[in-house]
Amino acid sequence: SQTIHQWPATLVQPVGSPLSLECTVEGTSNPNLYWYRQAAGRGLQLLFYSVGIGQISSEVPQNLSASRPQDRQFILSSKKLLLSDSGFYLCAWGHLNTEAFFGQGTRLTVV
Amino acid sequence: RKEVEQDPGPFNVPEGATVAFNCTYSNSASQSFFWYRQDCRKEPKLLMSVYSSGNEDGRFTAQLNRASQYISLLIRDSKLSDSATYLCVVKAGGFKTIFGAGTRLFVKA
């Protein structure tokens, strides 16, 4: 069966510090991968999606970036965090026209 | 216009009530539709897919109206455990998955 792992579960970082969130998928190959952010009390905002290794589509201009160094690994990064980067970050995977399956999320607080 | 729009609610209903949520989408080329449920501070989880002919899963019924570009979710005989945020999801082009902001439901005894 397929599983998705996302870590860490919670993170508190100072403004201006770097960020690296990692997500890995097991039990499937060539998945579509997604990064979403959810601000407190708000909906999910699609940040990036990837249909293959090295292929990244950015949905919202911001100080975040994503990379896909391996088929089942998706990384979300920032060189310098802003207060507005606080939120619930969710990684998800899916296939063409199928539903998306989510990791348990990382709750990021920038202080 | 947002790609996917939902009434944020909240909907406050008594146990046993029937409640319906609607969701509209802007991209007429959208191909796949889903309803997700999200509990507080948790990740969203698939509730059900939405098929063109409509589909039912126990107390839940989902319908799609392509002409008017909306989907709906009907919950019958509401339970306390149905309290959650319900997210409408639209997939266009097979890859890009867009979530609505969600509709909050509170079921009270």
Backbone of each chain as ProteinMPNN parsed JSONL, in Angstrom:
{"seq_chain_A": "SQTIHQWPATLVQPVGSPLSLECTVEGTSNPNLYWYRQAAGRGLQLLFYSVGIGQISSEVPQNLSASRPQDRQFILSSKKLLLSDSGFYLCAWGHLNTEAFFGQGTRLTVV", "coords_chain_A": {"N_chain_A": [[0.844, -1.191, 0.0], [0.276, 2.334, -0.458], [2.124, 4.93, 1.069], [2.67, 8.081, 2.667], [5.092, 10.23, 3.87], [5.811, 12.873, 5.979], [7.758, 15.389, 7.364], [9.222, 17.825, 9.694], [6.626, 17.36, 12.239], [5.892, 19.6, 13.71], [7.222, 22.917, 13.801], [9.22, 25.56, 14.85], [10.48, 28.543, 13.87], [12.862, 31.21, 13.608], [12.362, 34.498, 12.203], [13.844, 35.098, 9.069], [15.42, 32.861, 9.048], [16.489, 29.779, 7.419], [14.506, 27.263, 5.641], [13.56, 23.871, 5.401], [11.514, 21.443, 4.328], [10.586, 18.089, 4.158], [9.264, 15.486, 2.129], [8.238, 12.229, 1.515], [7.231, 9.53, -0.563], [5.927, 6.253, -0.573], [5.513, 3.059, -2.139], [4.434, 3.558, -4.631], [4.929, 4.649, -8.008], [6.295, 7.313, -9.976], [4.584, 9.459, -9.046], [2.298, 12.288, -9.027], [3.196, 15.17, -7.286], [2.532, 17.378, -4.571], [2.639, 20.543, -2.904], [0.943, 22.181, -0.391], [-0.325, 25.045, 1.363], [-1.883, 26.016, 4.351], [-3.325, 28.619, 5.893], [-4.186, 29.739, 9.193], [-7.492, 28.898, 9.873], [-8.183, 29.09, 7.227], [-8.498, 28.163, 3.69], [-6.948, 25.578, 1.618], [-4.024, 26.414, -0.047], [-2.579, 25.969, -3.112], [0.793, 25.528, -3.604], [3.043, 24.444, -5.004], [3.428, 22.065, -7.664], [4.388, 18.883, -8.984], [5.169, 16.885, -11.746], [7.098, 15.138, -12.343], [10.554, 14.065, -11.913], [12.603, 16.771, -11.153], [10.812, 18.511, -12.338], [8.973, 21.248, -11.746], [6.153, 23.108, -10.946], [5.117, 26.31, -10.221], [2.686, 27.886, -8.311], [2.117, 30.183, -6.905], [3.672, 33.235, -6.551], [6.386, 33.756, -4.361], [8.522, 33.606, -1.455], [9.3, 30.992, -1.352], [10.543, 27.799, -2.437], [10.594, 24.79, -4.409], [11.735, 21.432, -4.767], [12.451, 18.433, -6.564], [14.262, 15.971, -6.172], [14.349, 13.221, -6.401], [12.247, 10.527, -7.596], [10.213, 10.029, -5.696], [10.421, 11.955, -3.774], [9.942, 15.073, -2.332], [10.684, 18.395, -1.802], [10.356, 21.261, 0.161], [11.468, 24.553, 0.362], [13.032, 27.444, 1.852], [14.99, 30.376, 1.76], [15.028, 32.521, 3.468], [12.888, 32.953, 6.008], [9.68, 34.491, 6.392], [7.389, 36.259, 8.564], [4.861, 35.888, 7.552], [4.978, 33.414, 6.441], [4.164, 31.524, 8.168], [2.125, 28.718, 8.936], [0.13, 25.837, 8.026], [1.615, 23.276, 6.485], [1.211, 21.118, 3.845], [1.926, 18.124, 2.263], [1.197, 16.249, -0.633], [0.221, 13.421, -2.666], [-0.635, 12.028, -5.875], [-2.245, 10.535, -8.761], [-2.813, 10.785, -12.332], [-5.852, 12.318, -12.732], [-6.784, 11.143, -10.385], [-7.665, 11.063, -6.871], [-6.06, 13.099, -4.323], [-3.661, 12.255, -1.866], [-2.82, 12.914, 1.434], [0.011, 13.867, 3.454], [0.71, 14.061, 6.989], [1.193, 16.647, 7.61], [2.966, 19.737, 8.368], [3.255, 21.92, 10.958], [4.105, 25.112, 10.875], [5.575, 27.727, 12.619], [6.571, 30.952, 12.448], [8.663, 33.064, 14.14]], "CA_chain_A": [[0.0, 0.0, 0.0], [1.029, 3.572, -0.557], [2.198, 5.778, 2.262], [3.353, 9.35, 2.484], [5.708, 10.666, 5.109], [6.14, 14.293, 5.977], [8.331, 15.785, 8.653], [8.719, 17.458, 11.017], [5.216, 17.634, 12.479], [5.819, 21.007, 14.121], [8.496, 23.611, 13.643], [9.227, 26.978, 15.204], [11.694, 29.09, 13.28], [12.919, 32.678, 13.653], [12.337, 35.237, 10.943], [15.136, 35.177, 8.403], [16.114, 31.572, 9.034], [16.115, 28.941, 6.269], [13.505, 26.22, 5.869], [13.553, 22.702, 4.525], [10.531, 20.429, 4.688], [10.752, 16.961, 3.253], [8.11, 14.612, 1.959], [8.557, 11.065, 0.701], [6.106, 8.641, -0.851], [6.317, 4.864, -0.769], [4.493, 2.157, -2.646], [3.923, 3.954, -5.932], [5.993, 5.246, -8.818], [5.953, 8.475, -10.787], [3.387, 10.167, -8.58], [2.253, 13.746, -8.998], [3.422, 15.598, -5.909], [1.979, 18.709, -4.32], [2.779, 21.249, -1.638], [-0.118, 23.14, -0.087], [-0.236, 25.75, 2.641], [-3.172, 26.407, 4.906], [-3.228, 29.576, 6.979], [-5.154, 29.459, 10.255], [-8.876, 29.182, 9.542], [-8.343, 29.352, 5.793], [-8.457, 27.002, 2.813], [-5.639, 25.12, 1.144], [-3.456, 27.14, -1.177], [-1.597, 25.172, -3.835], [2.042, 26.26, -3.757], [3.829, 23.828, -6.073], [3.161, 20.674, -8.002], [5.44, 18.29, -9.803], [4.729, 15.686, -12.458], [8.236, 14.271, -12.554], [11.816, 14.501, -11.33], [13.103, 18.046, -11.662], [9.744, 19.321, -12.948], [8.257, 21.962, -10.688], [5.271, 24.202, -11.36], [4.844, 27.192, -9.091], [1.365, 28.498, -8.451], [2.016, 31.476, -6.23], [5.007, 33.816, -6.344], [6.656, 33.899, -2.939], [9.923, 33.327, -1.166], [9.474, 29.564, -1.183], [10.887, 27.047, -3.638], [10.414, 23.36, -4.255], [12.605, 20.61, -5.601], [12.12, 17.011, -6.605], [15.519, 15.336, -6.568], [14.077, 11.811, -6.707], [10.87, 10.315, -8.034], [9.24, 10.038, -4.614], [10.868, 12.899, -2.76], [9.551, 16.443, -2.661], [11.24, 19.235, -0.746], [9.945, 22.671, 0.173], [12.567, 25.297, 0.971], [13.089, 28.898, 1.841], [16.291, 30.87, 2.214], [14.785, 33.431, 4.593], [11.479, 32.906, 6.345], [8.946, 35.69, 6.799], [6.305, 35.961, 9.493], [3.697, 35.46, 6.78], [5.149, 32.023, 6.016], [3.557, 30.634, 9.167], [0.944, 28.028, 8.44], [0.098, 24.377, 8.032], [2.116, 22.872, 5.178], [0.768, 19.759, 3.544], [2.409, 17.46, 1.059], [0.223, 15.272, -1.117], [0.55, 12.733, -3.917], [-1.77, 11.496, -6.617], [-1.978, 10.203, -10.159], [-3.658, 11.488, -13.284], [-7.295, 12.282, -12.482], [-7.182, 10.499, -9.129], [-7.659, 11.93, -5.703], [-4.774, 13.353, -3.691], [-3.515, 11.704, -0.52], [-2.011, 13.868, 2.171], [0.798, 13.595, 4.635], [0.091, 14.577, 8.203], [1.37, 18.094, 7.672], [3.93, 20.39, 9.25], [2.736, 23.197, 11.457], [5.247, 26.021, 10.957], [5.382, 29.032, 13.238], [7.74, 31.821, 12.286], [8.591, 34.028, 15.271]], "C_chain_A": [[0.882, 1.244, 0.0], [1.021, 4.333, 0.763], [2.954, 7.052, 1.921], [3.842, 9.827, 3.836], [6.128, 12.126, 4.975], [6.672, 14.661, 7.354], [9.062, 17.107, 8.549], [7.233, 17.777, 11.165], [5.001, 19.086, 12.911], [7.209, 21.616, 14.044], [8.315, 25.065, 14.033], [10.561, 27.546, 14.742], [11.698, 30.614, 13.413], [12.838, 33.283, 12.254], [13.755, 35.311, 10.37], [15.903, 33.872, 8.361], [15.687, 30.771, 7.809], [15.111, 27.864, 6.67], [13.733, 25.074, 4.905], [12.569, 21.69, 5.082], [10.617, 19.31, 3.657], [9.527, 16.048, 3.276], [8.553, 13.437, 1.09], [7.325, 10.175, 0.579], [6.652, 7.237, -1.067], [5.162, 4.08, -1.391], [3.868, 2.552, -3.965], [5.087, 4.559, -6.713], [5.427, 6.368, -9.676], [4.676, 9.18, -10.33], [3.457, 11.651, -8.925], [2.386, 14.145, -7.531], [3.021, 17.057, -5.742], [2.445, 19.24, -2.956], [1.641, 22.259, -1.524], [0.23, 23.855, 1.209], [-1.647, 26.142, 3.065], [-2.924, 27.366, 6.062], [-4.342, 29.281, 7.974], [-6.552, 29.86, 9.816], [-9.138, 29.429, 8.069], [-8.294, 28.05, 5.0], [-7.043, 26.642, 2.403], [-5.218, 25.905, -0.091], [-2.407, 26.257, -1.839], [-0.353, 26.022, -4.073], [2.832, 25.745, -4.965], [3.237, 22.462, -6.404], [4.214, 20.199, -8.977], [4.926, 17.021, -10.442], [5.885, 14.744, -12.736], [9.494, 14.851, -11.935], [12.273, 15.8, -11.987], [12.062, 18.949, -12.278], [8.896, 19.937, -11.85], [7.417, 23.061, -11.322], [4.916, 25.005, -10.122], [3.524, 27.901, -9.324], [1.311, 29.913, -7.902], [3.419, 32.04, -6.043], [5.242, 34.119, -4.868], [8.132, 33.607, -2.702], [10.153, 31.859, -0.854], [9.888, 28.946, -2.505], [10.682, 25.569, -3.354], [11.386, 22.635, -5.172], [12.16, 19.161, -5.512], [13.359, 16.28, -7.091], [15.374, 13.854, -6.921], [12.593, 11.645, -6.991], [9.852, 10.491, -6.911], [9.656, 10.937, -3.456], [10.57, 14.318, -3.213], [9.971, 17.327, -1.492], [10.75, 20.662, -0.921], [10.998, 23.458, 0.949], [12.306, 26.795, 0.964], [14.46, 29.323, 2.331], [16.132, 31.761, 3.437], [13.294, 33.483, 4.885], [10.945, 34.278, 6.748], [7.872, 35.287, 7.803], [5.101, 35.376, 8.758], [3.822, 34.036, 6.26], [4.582, 31.036, 7.031], [2.313, 29.976, 8.587], [1.11, 26.525, 8.56], [0.47, 23.936, 6.624], [1.812, 21.391, 4.964], [1.357, 19.292, 2.227], [1.364, 16.428, 0.645], [0.751, 14.609, -2.379], [-0.731, 12.261, -4.57], [-1.301, 11.074, -7.99], [-2.98, 10.933, -11.04], [-5.127, 11.236, -12.981], [-7.724, 11.485, -11.259], [-7.15, 11.506, -7.995], [-6.239, 12.101, -5.176], [-4.793, 12.8, -2.274], [-2.489, 12.549, 0.227], [-1.131, 13.241, 3.233], [0.141, 14.269, 5.828], [0.355, 16.05, 8.429], [2.454, 18.546, 8.631], [3.355, 21.73, 9.665], [3.944, 24.103, 11.724], [4.833, 27.333, 11.604], [6.674, 29.812, 13.089], [7.621, 32.925, 13.338], [9.636, 35.131, 15.125]], "O_chain_A": [[2.048, 1.216, 0.394], [0.016, 4.362, 1.474], [3.77, 7.084, 1.0], [3.101, 9.828, 4.818], [6.722, 12.535, 3.978], [6.099, 14.286, 8.377], [9.485, 17.495, 7.461], [6.651, 18.409, 10.283], [4.024, 19.718, 12.509], [8.223, 20.936, 14.198], [7.369, 25.723, 13.597], [11.627, 27.094, 15.161], [10.641, 31.241, 13.338], [13.202, 32.652, 11.262], [14.725, 35.553, 11.088], [16.939, 33.787, 7.701], [14.641, 31.048, 7.223], [14.893, 27.591, 7.85], [14.06, 25.284, 3.737], [12.764, 21.147, 6.17], [10.709, 19.552, 2.454], [8.864, 15.875, 4.299], [9.175, 13.635, 0.045], [6.501, 10.084, 1.489], [7.71, 7.057, -1.671], [3.992, 4.404, -1.19], [2.877, 1.953, -4.385], [6.106, 4.934, -6.133], [4.253, 6.371, -10.046], [3.793, 9.462, -11.14], [4.543, 12.205, -9.095], [1.773, 13.541, -6.65], [3.156, 17.863, -6.663], [2.618, 18.485, -1.999], [1.407, 23.07, -2.42], [0.978, 23.34, 2.04], [-2.479, 26.541, 2.25], [-2.376, 26.974, 7.093], [-5.333, 28.64, 7.626], [-6.787, 31.006, 9.433], [-10.202, 29.926, 7.701], [-8.077, 26.975, 5.559], [-6.076, 27.302, 2.782], [-5.975, 26.034, -1.053], [-1.448, 25.843, -1.189], [-0.43, 27.099, -4.665], [3.236, 26.519, -5.833], [2.636, 21.798, -5.559], [4.841, 20.982, -9.69], [4.322, 16.178, -9.778], [5.687, 13.669, -13.301], [9.501, 15.997, -11.483], [12.322, 15.912, -13.212], [12.389, 20.056, -12.705], [8.193, 19.237, -11.121], [7.909, 23.845, -12.133], [4.475, 24.459, -9.111], [3.278, 28.447, -10.4], [0.542, 30.744, -8.385], [4.269, 31.389, -5.436], [4.372, 34.683, -4.206], [8.892, 33.388, -3.646], [11.11, 31.519, -0.158], [9.618, 29.501, -3.57], [10.606, 25.151, -2.199], [11.801, 23.155, -6.207], [11.574, 18.728, -4.52], [13.494, 16.001, -8.282], [16.191, 13.305, -7.659], [11.785, 12.514, -6.665], [8.766, 11.029, -7.128], [9.286, 10.703, -2.305], [10.903, 14.713, -4.33], [9.653, 17.041, -0.338], [10.738, 21.196, -2.03], [11.375, 23.077, 2.058], [11.498, 27.321, 0.2], [15.027, 28.691, 3.222], [16.979, 31.766, 4.33], [12.523, 34.008, 4.082], [11.641, 35.097, 7.348], [7.492, 34.119, 7.883], [4.413, 34.492, 9.267], [2.868, 33.502, 5.694], [4.531, 29.835, 6.766], [1.551, 30.596, 7.845], [2.088, 26.021, 9.113], [-0.271, 24.192, 5.675], [2.121, 20.543, 5.8], [1.289, 19.986, 1.213], [0.724, 15.81, 1.496], [1.611, 15.153, -3.072], [-1.767, 12.113, -3.923], [-0.133, 11.226, -8.345], [-3.88, 11.612, -10.548], [-5.588, 10.095, -12.974], [-8.906, 11.179, -11.107], [-6.677, 12.633, -8.141], [-5.334, 11.347, -5.535], [-5.805, 12.866, -1.577], [-1.419, 12.855, -0.299], [-1.478, 12.223, 3.832], [-0.866, 14.964, 5.686], [-0.205, 16.644, 9.351], [2.813, 17.841, 9.573], [3.014, 22.565, 8.827], [4.701, 23.888, 12.671], [3.863, 27.967, 11.188], [7.733, 29.384, 13.548], [6.611, 33.624, 13.414], [9.72, 36.018, 15.974]]}, "seq_chain_B": "RKEVEQDPGPFNVPEGATVAFNCTYSNSASQSFFWYRQDCRKEPKLLMSVYSSGNEDGRFTAQLNRASQYISLLIRDSKLSDSATYLCVVKAGGFKTIFGAGTRLFVKA", "coords_chain_B": {"N_chain_B": [[-12.205, 35.945, -10.135], [-12.494, 33.158, -7.985], [-11.048, 29.91, -8.459], [-12.318, 27.715, -7.365], [-15.179, 27.803, -5.461], [-16.749, 28.008, -2.316], [-19.384, 28.131, 0.083], [-18.477, 29.426, 3.12], [-19.764, 28.898, 5.497], [-20.356, 29.023, 9.052], [-22.32, 25.996, 9.088], [-24.784, 25.232, 11.249], [-26.33, 22.576, 12.611], [-28.903, 20.409, 13.91], [-28.563, 17.115, 15.348], [-29.445, 14.435, 13.193], [-30.465, 15.986, 11.189], [-30.758, 16.994, 7.716], [-28.323, 18.163, 5.534], [-26.958, 20.319, 3.057], [-24.297, 21.067, 0.857], [-22.928, 23.305, -1.495], [-20.758, 23.826, -4.305], [-18.932, 25.778, -6.537], [-17.198, 25.868, -9.665], [-14.72, 27.293, -11.824], [-13.344, 26.534, -14.122], [-14.152, 25.176, -17.055], [-13.042, 23.0, -18.235], [-12.465, 21.209, -16.293], [-11.966, 17.994, -14.887], [-12.103, 16.019, -12.91], [-13.622, 15.399, -9.751], [-14.022, 15.904, -6.276], [-14.972, 15.332, -2.855], [-13.621, 16.282, 0.209], [-12.899, 15.713, 3.655], [-12.01, 17.589, 6.48], [-10.722, 17.482, 9.625], [-10.276, 19.401, 12.639], [-7.1, 20.829, 12.715], [-5.946, 18.739, 11.38], [-4.888, 16.672, 8.56], [-6.494, 16.893, 5.319], [-8.877, 14.443, 4.294], [-9.976, 12.056, 1.927], [-13.38, 12.033, 1.222], [-15.371, 11.337, -0.659], [-15.457, 10.528, -4.159], [-16.766, 12.345, -6.971], [-19.09, 11.559, -9.324], [-20.239, 11.774, -12.711], [-22.838, 10.863, -12.993], [-23.809, 11.103, -10.527], [-23.47, 9.976, -7.158], [-23.649, 7.784, -4.322], [-22.877, 7.221, -0.919], [-23.59, 5.549, 1.656], [-24.835, 7.683, 4.042], [-24.194, 9.854, 2.577], [-24.417, 11.829, -0.331], [-23.316, 12.697, -3.497], [-23.281, 15.059, -6.141], [-22.925, 16.124, -9.542], [-23.028, 18.887, -11.656], [-22.389, 19.653, -14.688], [-23.106, 21.522, -16.615], [-23.845, 23.8, -15.217], [-21.647, 24.059, -13.734], [-21.199, 23.163, -11.041], [-20.823, 21.328, -7.982], [-22.272, 19.179, -5.537], [-22.876, 18.239, -2.114], [-24.666, 16.126, -0.104], [-25.731, 15.478, 3.109], [-27.309, 13.159, 5.0], [-29.337, 12.505, 7.92], [-27.64, 13.608, 10.015], [-24.747, 13.192, 12.063], [-23.093, 13.657, 15.231], [-20.413, 13.23, 14.859], [-20.025, 14.037, 12.289], [-19.277, 16.612, 12.258], [-17.095, 18.9, 10.971], [-14.798, 20.305, 8.554], [-15.71, 20.637, 5.216], [-14.336, 20.052, 2.15], [-14.325, 21.076, -1.148], [-13.11, 19.748, -4.146], [-11.378, 20.175, -7.156], [-10.151, 18.959, -10.165], [-8.148, 19.837, -12.8], [-7.056, 19.196, -16.039], [-5.795, 16.937, -15.216], [-3.599, 17.093, -13.477], [-3.335, 19.449, -11.871], [-4.581, 20.194, -8.814], [-7.163, 21.662, -7.195], [-8.329, 23.128, -4.261], [-11.32, 24.06, -2.62], [-12.134, 26.643, -0.216], [-13.474, 25.517, 1.846], [-16.279, 24.345, 3.794], [-17.648, 24.841, 6.885], [-19.043, 22.621, 9.198], [-21.155, 22.169, 11.926], [-22.51, 19.868, 13.992], [-25.017, 19.495, 16.311], [-26.079, 18.186, 19.454]], "CA_chain_B": [[-13.066, 34.883, -9.61], [-11.738, 32.015, -7.504], [-11.243, 28.716, -9.273], [-13.296, 26.875, -6.679], [-15.807, 28.612, -4.424], [-17.681, 27.349, -1.4], [-19.92, 28.907, 1.195], [-17.656, 29.023, 4.269], [-20.58, 28.541, 6.654], [-20.63, 27.636, 9.426], [-23.655, 25.425, 9.137], [-25.076, 24.656, 12.559], [-27.529, 21.757, 12.437], [-29.107, 19.415, 14.978], [-28.422, 15.704, 14.974], [-30.565, 13.911, 12.431], [-30.858, 16.895, 10.107], [-30.152, 16.858, 6.391], [-27.632, 19.405, 5.189], [-26.392, 20.271, 1.704], [-23.266, 22.046, 0.516], [-22.658, 23.469, -2.917], [-19.439, 24.305, -4.661], [-18.868, 26.118, -7.957], [-15.843, 25.917, -10.207], [-14.678, 28.215, -12.962], [-12.704, 25.953, -15.298], [-15.075, 24.233, -17.687], [-12.291, 21.817, -18.653], [-12.207, 20.36, -15.122], [-12.286, 16.615, -15.241], [-12.325, 15.152, -11.759], [-14.206, 16.163, -8.649], [-13.988, 15.15, -5.031], [-15.224, 15.973, -1.569], [-12.741, 15.879, 1.287], [-13.26, 16.138, 4.993], [-10.837, 17.964, 7.275], [-10.947, 17.738, 11.043], [-9.457, 20.506, 13.143], [-5.66, 20.648, 12.858], [-5.559, 17.484, 10.748], [-4.825, 16.738, 7.117], [-7.734, 16.524, 4.64], [-9.005, 13.05, 3.88], [-11.002, 11.879, 0.913], [-14.7, 11.573, 1.641], [-15.897, 10.598, -1.806], [-15.334, 11.095, -5.49], [-18.051, 12.786, -7.523], [-19.22, 11.06, -10.681], [-21.183, 12.537, -13.54], [-24.212, 10.378, -12.805], [-24.145, 11.205, -9.107], [-23.146, 8.768, -6.417], [-24.079, 7.772, -2.927], [-22.095, 6.365, -0.036], [-24.265, 5.611, 2.946], [-25.638, 8.896, 4.265], [-23.623, 10.934, 1.767], [-24.721, 11.815, -1.763], [-22.609, 13.741, -4.243], [-23.795, 15.248, -7.5], [-22.157, 17.022, -10.41], [-23.775, 19.557, -12.716], [-21.352, 20.239, -15.551], [-23.644, 22.678, -17.346], [-23.815, 24.948, -14.313], [-20.333, 24.022, -13.103], [-21.178, 23.053, -9.583], [-21.001, 20.024, -7.371], [-22.974, 19.284, -4.264], [-22.762, 17.146, -1.149], [-25.823, 16.047, 0.777], [-25.533, 14.59, 4.262], [-28.591, 12.847, 5.656], [-29.266, 11.965, 9.276], [-26.348, 14.096, 10.524], [-24.233, 12.693, 13.34], [-22.144, 14.565, 15.884], [-19.106, 12.966, 14.278], [-19.923, 14.67, 10.971], [-18.739, 17.96, 12.446], [-15.78, 19.003, 10.316], [-14.819, 21.193, 7.392], [-15.853, 19.867, 3.989], [-13.602, 20.728, 1.084], [-14.64, 20.733, -2.524], [-11.843, 19.639, -4.855], [-11.544, 20.089, -8.6], [-8.896, 18.641, -10.833], [-8.189, 20.232, -14.209], [-5.865, 18.785, -16.762], [-5.218, 15.719, -14.672], [-2.532, 17.288, -12.508], [-3.518, 20.553, -10.945], [-5.682, 19.896, -7.901], [-7.521, 22.904, -6.517], [-9.258, 22.96, -3.156], [-12.09, 25.186, -2.134], [-11.748, 27.075, 1.133], [-14.128, 24.654, 2.816], [-17.514, 24.712, 4.487], [-17.608, 24.285, 8.234], [-20.294, 22.037, 9.675], [-21.253, 21.809, 13.341], [-23.704, 19.109, 14.303], [-25.196, 19.597, 17.758], [-27.044, 17.252, 20.068]], "C_chain_B": [[-12.199, 33.706, -9.162], [-12.032, 30.797, -8.359], [-12.281, 27.779, -8.683], [-13.868, 27.691, -5.521], [-16.809, 27.804, -3.618], [-18.196, 28.372, -0.396], [-19.146, 28.492, 2.445], [-18.454, 28.562, 5.481], [-20.248, 29.467, 7.814], [-22.104, 27.266, 9.324], [-23.805, 24.778, 10.514], [-26.388, 23.894, 12.466], [-27.671, 20.81, 13.609], [-28.851, 18.006, 14.45], [-29.66, 15.256, 14.213], [-30.993, 14.781, 11.265], [-30.189, 16.493, 8.788], [-29.546, 18.202, 6.016], [-26.98, 19.232, 3.822], [-25.392, 21.398, 1.513], [-23.138, 22.115, -0.996], [-21.267, 24.041, -3.124], [-19.459, 24.625, -6.156], [-17.418, 26.181, -8.404], [-15.847, 26.692, -11.518], [-14.131, 27.59, -14.243], [-13.596, 24.872, -15.914], [-14.377, 22.967, -18.165], [-11.978, 20.889, -17.49], [-12.741, 18.962, -15.376], [-12.654, 15.731, -14.056], [-12.748, 16.0, -10.57], [-14.281, 15.288, -7.409], [-14.522, 16.003, -3.894], [-14.261, 15.379, -0.551], [-13.318, 16.367, 2.61], [-11.978, 16.473, 5.73], [-11.277, 18.246, 8.707], [-9.944, 18.777, 11.522], [-8.001, 20.087, 13.331], [-5.169, 19.293, 12.303], [-5.47, 17.673, 9.235], [-6.181, 16.394, 6.503], [-7.714, 15.054, 4.245], [-10.17, 12.919, 2.915], [-12.291, 11.361, 1.525], [-15.322, 10.74, 0.515], [-15.559, 11.317, -3.103], [-16.723, 11.5, -5.965], [-18.104, 12.362, -8.982], [-20.338, 11.787, -11.415], [-22.631, 12.143, -13.286], [-24.674, 10.54, -11.371], [-23.83, 9.907, -8.401], [-23.445, 8.937, -4.939], [-23.18, 6.834, -2.148], [-22.706, 6.485, 1.348], [-25.127, 6.856, 3.053], [-25.204, 10.069, 3.374], [-23.969, 10.745, 0.292], [-24.021, 12.985, -2.426], [-23.187, 13.837, -5.641], [-22.949, 16.276, -8.231], [-23.089, 17.6, -11.464], [-22.762, 20.292, -13.588], [-21.846, 21.504, -16.251], [-23.556, 23.939, -16.498], [-22.51, 25.027, -13.538], [-20.416, 24.092, -11.587], [-21.307, 21.599, -9.179], [-21.64, 20.221, -6.006], [-22.703, 18.062, -3.411], [-23.96, 17.225, -0.226], [-25.509, 15.052, 1.882], [-26.89, 14.401, 4.937], [-28.34, 12.333, 7.053], [-27.921, 12.337, 9.926], [-26.02, 13.528, 11.897], [-23.289, 13.733, 13.928], [-20.765, 14.44, 15.241], [-18.946, 13.53, 12.869], [-19.374, 16.086, 11.068], [-17.311, 18.032, 11.929], [-15.887, 20.104, 9.269], [-14.818, 20.334, 6.143], [-15.283, 20.667, 2.825], [-14.008, 20.181, -0.273], [-13.331, 20.746, -3.314], [-12.097, 19.413, -6.337], [-10.183, 19.858, -9.235], [-9.028, 18.965, -12.312], [-6.911, 19.762, -14.878], [-5.165, 17.586, -16.175], [-4.203, 15.918, -13.576], [-2.888, 18.302, -11.427], [-4.764, 20.321, -10.107], [-5.956, 21.116, -7.047], [-8.581, 22.618, -5.465], [-10.056, 24.239, -2.936], [-11.668, 25.503, -0.707], [-12.438, 26.265, 2.218], [-15.389, 25.242, 3.41], [-17.495, 24.044, 5.85], [-18.994, 23.815, 8.653], [-20.166, 21.718, 11.157], [-22.582, 21.09, 13.54], [-23.84, 19.065, 15.823], [-26.28, 18.653, 18.243], [-28.334, 17.965, 20.411]], "O_chain_B": [[-11.279, 33.303, -9.874], [-13.122, 30.662, -8.915], [-13.031, 27.129, -9.411], [-13.117, 28.211, -4.696], [-17.6, 27.031, -4.158], [-17.52, 29.35, -0.075], [-19.155, 27.313, 2.799], [-17.915, 27.92, 6.382], [-19.883, 30.618, 7.573], [-22.995, 28.104, 9.456], [-23.039, 23.887, 10.884], [-27.443, 24.494, 12.265], [-26.678, 20.443, 14.238], [-28.921, 17.756, 13.246], [-30.78, 15.644, 14.542], [-31.8, 14.358, 10.438], [-29.2, 15.759, 8.762], [-30.18, 19.247, 6.164], [-26.512, 18.148, 3.474], [-25.61, 22.529, 1.947], [-23.229, 21.1, -1.686], [-20.686, 24.656, -2.23], [-19.951, 23.827, -6.953], [-16.526, 26.505, -7.621], [-16.853, 26.737, -12.226], [-14.426, 28.071, -15.337], [-13.763, 23.792, -15.349], [-15.035, 21.971, -18.468], [-11.295, 19.881, -17.675], [-13.796, 18.766, -15.981], [-13.439, 14.794, -14.2], [-12.31, 17.138, -10.396], [-14.564, 14.093, -7.486], [-14.524, 17.232, -3.963], [-14.098, 14.163, -0.453], [-14.114, 17.305, 2.66], [-10.985, 15.753, 5.632], [-12.095, 19.129, 8.962], [-8.906, 19.0, 10.899], [-7.711, 19.109, 14.021], [-4.124, 18.781, 12.706], [-5.911, 18.687, 8.695], [-6.953, 15.661, 7.121], [-6.668, 14.499, 3.908], [-11.202, 13.573, 3.06], [-12.291, 10.37, 2.256], [-15.739, 9.6, 0.717], [-15.397, 12.536, -3.14], [-17.731, 11.048, -5.421], [-17.259, 12.762, -9.783], [-21.254, 12.338, -10.804], [-23.536, 12.976, -13.354], [-25.794, 10.163, -11.028], [-23.92, 8.839, -9.006], [-23.488, 10.04, -4.394], [-22.771, 5.786, -2.647], [-22.386, 7.397, 2.111], [-26.04, 7.061, 2.253], [-25.794, 11.147, 3.428], [-23.833, 9.653, -0.26], [-24.122, 14.124, -1.971], [-23.541, 12.828, -6.252], [-22.348, 17.165, -7.629], [-23.854, 16.867, -12.091], [-22.335, 21.402, -13.271], [-21.079, 22.446, -16.452], [-23.231, 25.015, -17.001], [-22.296, 25.964, -12.77], [-19.803, 24.942, -10.942], [-21.823, 20.762, -9.921], [-21.555, 21.293, -5.407], [-22.348, 16.996, -3.913], [-24.233, 18.27, 0.364], [-25.078, 13.929, 1.622], [-27.525, 15.358, 5.381], [-27.274, 11.793, 7.348], [-27.162, 11.457, 10.334], [-26.883, 13.4, 12.765], [-22.755, 14.58, 13.213], [-20.044, 15.427, 15.097], [-17.848, 13.503, 12.314], [-19.041, 16.691, 10.048], [-16.43, 17.311, 12.398], [-16.927, 20.746, 9.12], [-14.017, 19.407, 6.022], [-15.693, 21.796, 2.558], [-14.025, 18.971, -0.498], [-12.528, 21.667, -3.161], [-12.915, 18.579, -6.726], [-9.194, 20.494, -8.872], [-9.905, 18.439, -12.997], [-5.818, 19.918, -14.335], [-4.056, 17.249, -16.589], [-3.958, 14.992, -12.802], [-2.757, 18.038, -10.232], [-5.874, 20.259, -10.636], [-5.103, 21.555, -6.275], [-9.588, 21.962, -5.731], [-9.533, 25.347, -3.051], [-10.943, 24.737, -0.072], [-12.038, 26.316, 3.381], [-15.548, 26.459, 3.516], [-17.344, 22.826, 5.954], [-19.986, 24.524, 8.481], [-19.204, 21.084, 11.592], [-23.647, 21.65, 13.282], [-22.92, 18.658, 16.532], [-27.253, 18.366, 17.545], [-29.261, 17.347, 20.933]]}, "name": "protein", "num_of_chains": 2, "seq": "SQTIHQWPATLVQPVGSPLSLECTVEGTSNPNLYWYRQAAGRGLQLLFYSVGIGQISSEVPQNLSASRPQDRQFILSSKKLLLSDSGFYLCAWGHLNTEAFFGQGTRLTVVRKEVEQDPGPFNVPEGATVAFNCTYSNSASQSFFWYRQDCRKEPKLLMSVYSSGNEDGRFTAQLNRASQYISLLIRDSKLSDSATYLCVVKAGGFKTIFGAGTRLFVKA"}
